[in-house]
Amino acid sequence: KNAIPGLVVQILSPDQGDWSATFGTAELGKDVPMSLDDYFRIGSNTKTMTSTVILQLVEEGALSLDDPISDFRPDVPGGEHITIAQLSEMRSGLYSYSFDPGFNATLDQDPGKVWTPDELLSIAFTHPAGFAPGTQYEYSNTNIVLLGLVIEELTGMSASKAFQDRIFEPLGLKDSSLPEPSDSAIPTPHPRGYQFGTNAETIDSYAVPADSLPAALDGTLLPLDQTDANPSWAWTAGGAISTPADLAVYVKALVGGGLLDDDTQKMRLDSVQPTVAGQTGGVGYGLGIAQFAPGILGHDGQLPGYST
């Protein structure tokens, strides 16, 4: 209960019925029941929304998945060889700014900082590419920040407004949003978000080190409260907020259709490739959608303090 203070689970099954439950507390040291109405930071589930808007723009003829990112951002190193599809599929080779030690130190020292996409990209571009575009898979927030900028350029509106107009309103998601970068608030009700270790200490893994685990479990090692840290650094790669009820509606549309035409939806599902060439087990990634096992599609999301 100290490692994960609170949890909400919702399962919707057309065959076996629906089931939901809440566990624990929304605030350490207090008895604050979790609720199905709670708002959460949904982390990288946001990436699926970004790629959905990109695919809508492809449907509208505003761009092609084969367009190079250099058409929109000439400053991307090697960008003339990196396509929109490769950004969405995590096959660009671009370094993820979120692994940069200096960036993580700044997150710890100034959690309220409002980050701009240009600041994030400038960090990423100081590091060499990891591989030639299209040759490997590597998860990178840099890719999706670039797609967010493409959305803003082509729609003439903020990514927040584009998400609202193109995803949240059509699906009736009244409790979902991509906050503007200056907004670090979470609507109420919401649980507090906790993380063991600083951002600098957890670059490679959120897992509590083995020698610290007993103290974390018995409550003698307390986590950091990350609830009010500004998530602008994640932006279109991880900054959205939602509720369990809204996410249930959204994931049905993400996987089952409703936001894209039938051909584009099929193309998206067919785009899933193994994250490691030749691996078995069904783990894969496509155009802003993950496959966790054969037939299990969607995404997950981690932001300091929250996991969805």
N, C-alpha and C positions, 0 to 999 in steps of 0.2 A: 504493500500500500504506500510505502515511501517512494519506491522507484517509479511507480505509475499511480499517482493519487486518484485519478478518476478516468472513467472510460464510458463511452456510449457505443452500443452495438445495434445495428438495424439490418435485418435481413428480409428481403422481399422475394418471395418465391411463388410463381404462378402454379407450381405443382404441390407444394407442401405448406402454403400459407405464409403469412408474415409473422416475424418475431422481432421484438426489440427488448433491450434491457439497459439499465444504467448501473454503474458500479462506482463506489468510492465517493470522494469529495472533490468539489471544484476548487478548494483552497486548502493548502496544507495547514494543519493545526486547528481547523474548524470543521464543523459538520455542515457542509453546504452541498446538498444533493446535486448530482449531475442531472441534466435534463435533455430530452430529445429536442428541445427548443434552443439549446445552447448554440452560440456562434463559435466557430473555430477558424484559426488560420489554417488553410488547406494546402499550403506549400506547393509542391510540384504538380498537384492535380491541376494547377493553373496552366501548366504547359499544354495540356490537352485543349484548353480553351483557346490559347494563342494559335495553335496549329489548326483548330477548327475555323477560326476567322480567316486564316491564311487560305485554307481550302475553299471557303466561301468566295474569297476574292479571285481564286483561280476559276471557279465556276462562272463568275461574272466577267471573266476575260481581262481582269485588271493586271494579272501577272501570270507567269507560267512557273510550274515547279522546277523547270530546267533553267530559269533565269539565274544568272550569277548574282551573288549579293553585292558585287562591285557596282552593279547598276544603281544600287541605292546607297551604298556606303563604300566609296572608292578607297577609304582608309583601311579596309580590312586586308591584312597581309595575305596575299595569294587569293584575294576575293574573286578574281576573275575565273578561278577554277572551282569555286565553292557554290553549289546551287542552293536554291531555296529548299528543295527536298532534302538535301544533305544536312542542312541546319535542323530541320524538323525531325529527321531520323537519327540525329546525334552521330553523324558520320562526316563531320566537317574537318576534324583534326584540330580545331581551335581550342586553345587552353581555356579552362573554366576559371574565371577571375575568383570564384569562391574558394579555390584552393590556395590562393596567394597568401603567404604568412602575414605580410604587412596589412593586407585588406582585413584579415581576421583580427589582427591586433587593434585596428581602428574600430571594428565592430564592438570590441570589448571596452575600449577606452571612451568611445562616443556613441552609445547605443541609440541616441536620438538623432544621429546624423541623417539628413535627407540626401540620398544618393541620386545622381543623375545617370542616365544610361551612358553618356559619354565618359563619365568618370569610371564606370565599371569596365567599359570597353578599353579604355586607355590602360587599365591594369592588365587586362587579358592580353593586349597586343604587345606588352613588354616581354612576353614569354613566347618561345618558338612553338610552332605547330607540332602536334604529337605524331602526325602521320599524314600521308597524302590524302586529299579528300576522296571519300567513297571507298577507301580500302579497309577501314576498320570501324568499330563502334566505340565511342567514348562519350559518356554523359557529360554535358557541358552547359552550364547556365548561360554562357556567352552566346550560344546559338540562339536561344529563345529571346534574349534581350534584343538581338539583331532583328528577329522576326517582329517583335513589338514595335520597333522603329519603322519597319516596312508597313505594318498595319497603319501607323499614324500618318505616314506619308501618303498612302493610297486612299485612306478614308477622309483625311483632312480633319480628324478629330482625335482626342486622346484615346489611348488604348482602353482606359476605364469606360469611356462613353461607347466605344466600339463593342466592348463586351456586353454592356448594358443593352444596347440596341439590337445586337445580333445573336445573343445567347440568352441572357437573363430574362428579358421581356418576352421573347417568343415562347420560352418554356414556362413562363409564369413564376420565375424564381425571384420572389420578392425579398428574400433574405440573403441574397448573394451579391457580392460586389468585388471589384478590383479598386481598392482605395487609391486616390491620388497620392503621389509620393509624399506629400507633406502630412498626410493623415496617418497617424500611428494608433488610432483608437480602434477598439473592437466594440461593436454594439453589445448591449446587455440583453439577455444574460450571457455570460461567458465564463468558462473556467480560467483560472490562472494557469500560465504556461511555464513549466519548469524544465531546467536542463542541468545535468551534472557536468561540470567542467566548463571552462571558458570556450569561446569560439576558436581561439588559437589552439587550445588543447584537444579540440574535437574535429579538426580539419579532416582527418582520415576516417573517423568513426565516432558515432554518438554512443557507442557501447561504453559502459563504465569499466575502467581497467579492473582486471581480476583482483588486484590487491586492495582495491577500494570498494569492491562489491559488497562485502559483509557490512561495512559501515553505512553504505547507501541503503541497504535493505533494513537495517535495524534503526535507522533514523539518526545515527550519530553524525553522518555526513549529509549535509543539507544541500539541495540543489540551488542554482541561481534562478531567480524569477525573471523571465524574459518577456513577460506579457506585454509590457509597454515599449519594448524595443522597436524602433522604426523598421518595417520590412521593405522599405523602398529599394534596398539592395537586391531584393529578389524580383521585384516588379512583375513583368509578364512571365517570368520563369517560376514565380512562387509566391506572389503577394496577395492572392485572392482570399476572401473570407466567405464562408457559407455555413449551412446547418446540415445535420443529417438528412432531414426531409428534402431539402433542395438538392443535395448531392445524389440522393436516390433517384430523383427525376432526371437529373443531368446525366448520370452514368447510363441510364436506359437509352437516352438519345445519343450519347457518345458511341455506344456499342451497337445499339439496335437500330439507329437511324432517327431522323427527325430534324437534324440541323443541316444536312447535306442532301443533295439529290442521290438517287439510288446508285448511279454509276460512280460518283465520287466516294460515297460511303463504302462501296465494294472495293474501290481502289485503296482506300485507307486501310481496310482490314487486310487486304492482300499485300500491303506494303511491309507487314511484319517480317523481319529477318532475325535469325539467331544473333544474340549479342556477342557470341564468340563463334567464329566460323566453324561449322562442323559439329557444334555441341548438340547433344540430345536433351530431351526433357521439356522442350517447348518454350523455354524462356527466350523472349524476343522483344524487339522494339521496332516500331514503324513510324508513320507520320503523326507524331505526337500521341501515340497510343502504345501501351505496354502489354505484353502477354506474359503472364506469370506461370502458366501451364497450359497445355492444350485446352482450348475452349474457355479459358479464364482471361478476360481482357479488361483493361481499364487503365489505372495508374495508381500511384500512391504519392504521398507528400509528407516531407519533413521540413519543418521550420523550427528554430530553437524554441522549445517549449511545447510544441504540438506535433502530433503525428496522425495522419489520416489515411 
